[in-house]
Amino acid sequence: ISFSPSLFVFFLQRGSDELMSTSVYNTNGSDSKSNGSDSKKLRVEDRMEAPPSRVLHIRKLPNETSESEVIALGLPFGKVTNILTLKGKNQAFLELGTEEAAITMINYYSTVTPHVRNVPVFIQYSNHKELKTDSGNQRAQAVLQAVSAVQGGGTPASGSIVDLTAASSPVLRIIIDNMFYPVTLDVLQQIFSKFGTVMKIITFTKNNQFQALLQFNDPPTAQQAKIALDGQNIYNSCCTLRIDYSKLVNLNVKYNNDKSRDYTRPELPAGDGQPAMDPSMAAAFQGKDSNSLLGKISGSPPLLDNPPSLLGGLSPLNAAAAAAAAAGRVALSGHSGASGVLLASNLNEEMVTPQSLFTLFGVYGDAQRVKILYNKKDSALIQMADANQAQLAMSHLNGQKMHGKPIRVALSKHTSVQLPRDGLDDQGLTKDFTNSPLHRFKKPGSKNFQNIFPPTTTLHLSNIPTDVSEEDLRLLFSNAGGTVNAFKFFQDHKMALLQMSTVEEAIQGLIDLHNYNMGDNHHLRVSFSKSTI
C-alpha cells in the first residue's frame, strides 16, 4: 500500500487503526475511561493476532511527538528504514529493516512497557508489509537519513537536520551541568550502556564540575549515544549532559572502584584508599546479579523522591532500555531475582537434541545444562550461567524458527536443571555442559561480549584453515540445508562472512557447523553477524 495524502482520510476513518493486531501493552481502567473505544479495540485485538511484520503500528503517542522520538523506540533493535506519523491521531508506523528485528522489538516491549515522554504507548504488528511514503515528508526522511548514517558508521548528506559530526574516537567526554542530584559512575553506565558496549569509564572533577570519560567499543556507537543524549537532562530540569568527542582513543583504567571502571576486566583491584566496588555491582559484572533495569542505582536520589528522568524512560533512554535488553547487558525490568533457567517449547521433537539447544542458546550465554522433557519432548529446560544470559537468549530467540518450527522461549519457574539419578537411563535427554570447552563467555574481556547479535541471515566464520576455499565453505553450508546467497573472505582468509537465504537456514547452519572440524584440529567458529554482504 502506498501512503499518499489522499490516504490519510482512510486512516482517519478507521479511527485507531488495525484491530487485527495485538498490542503489547494493556490498558487499565483509567485508560479505558479516558478513551472508551480503546478497551473495545484491545478485546478484539486479543482475539485476532496479526502475523509478524517489519512494519509496526504505534498508538497513544503524546501530542507533538517527534519523528526522532518514534525512531528511538526501534533504533536498538536494528536498522529503521521508514516512518509515517499521523500526528492528528497520535499514531505512527515504523518500518524496520527485517522482520526478525521487529519480532525482537515486540518481544522486548511485551515484557517492558514502552514509554515516550513518560507516557505509556501501544506497539503492535501492522498488517502492512512495507511503508511507501511520499517524498514530501522531508523532515522524517531527513531524520531517517541521519540515523542511517550513524547505523552504517558513515556520514550523512549535507543539510541533515541532526548534528552528525563524524566520530573519530570511541571515547566521549561528558560534563554534567546543573548537578542538583548526585551523578555516579553507575548512573552513567546505566544510561550509556543502552546504546552499545561501554568498555571503560573514568570520572573526575575539573573546574568544580563533575566530568567523565567514557569509552565505547567503536566510534559509531559513541556517535549514536552523543546524538541521542547531548543536551538531555538525567533528571527533570537538572543534571544536563554536555557531550563531546575526546581526543583520546583508549582509556587506561588501573582500578575498579567508584571513580573508574574497566568493564572488560572485573578482576582489577580497587586501589589503595579508594572505595571498593559495591558487592552487588561486582556480582553483576560476573553475571550473578539481576538488578532491575530501571530500578534504583547506588548513589541516585531515593527512589520515591526521584523526579521523572532519563532513568525513568524519556525517549532517548527508552531506546536505551530496549538496547540493554536486546544486547543483554542488564536485566529486564520486573525480573529482579529471576533464575537462569529457560523453558523452550514448540520444539521439533523429531530433530531437537540437547546438543543443538546448547549450540544455539550458547550464542547468548554459557549454557550449563539442557534437559528435554521426558513426557513432553517438544519442550526443554536450558540452564544458563545467570539470569542476564537467560533474558538475553529469551529476547533474541523467542519466535525464531528452529528445525522448521517457531520456538517459544520463556523464563522457567525452576532455579536449576536436575541431572538424572545415577544408574537412571533418561535416553540421553539430559546433558551437562558445565565444563564444556565451547562456552563463548568464560574468558573475561573476550571479544565475544562485543559481538552479540540477534539471529540474522549473515554468519561470521572464523578459525578457517588457509587451504579452505570459498567453494569448500559454500558447499559445506549448502549441505547443511540451505542456499548460500553471498560470501566474502576477510583479508587474511582466516575469517569470512557467509549469507544464507533465510534466518532459519542461518540458524540451522550455525547449529550444524559451529565447532565443525575442518582438519588439522581447526574447529570452525560460527556466530551471527550484524554485517551484510
Secondary structure, 3 states (H helix, E strand, C coil): CEECHHHHHHHHHCCCCCCCCCCCCCCCHHHHHHCHHHHHHHHHHHHCCCCCCCEEEEECCCCCCCHHHHHHHHHHHCCEEEEEEEHHHCEEEEEECCHHHHHHHHHHHCCCCCEECCEECEEEECCCCCCEECCCCHHHHHHHHHHHHHHCCCCCCCCCCCCCCCCCCCEEEEEEECCCCCCCHHHHHHHHHHHCCEEEEEEEEECCEEEEEEEECCHHHHHHHHHHHCCCEEECCEEEEEEEECCCCCCCCCCCECCEEECCCCCCCCCCCCCECCHHHHHHHCCCCCCCCCCCCCCCCCHHHCCCEHHHCCHHHHHHHHHHHHHCCCCCCCCCCCCCEEEEECCCCCCCCHHHHHHHHCCCCCCCEEEECCCCCCCEEEECCCHHHHHHHHHHHCCCEECCEECEEEECCCCCCCCCCCCCCCCCCEEECCCCCCCCCCCCCCHHHHCCCCCCCEEEEECCCCCCCHHHHHHHHHHCCCCEEEEEECCCCCCEEEEECCHHHHHHHHHHHCCCECCCCCECEEEECCCCC
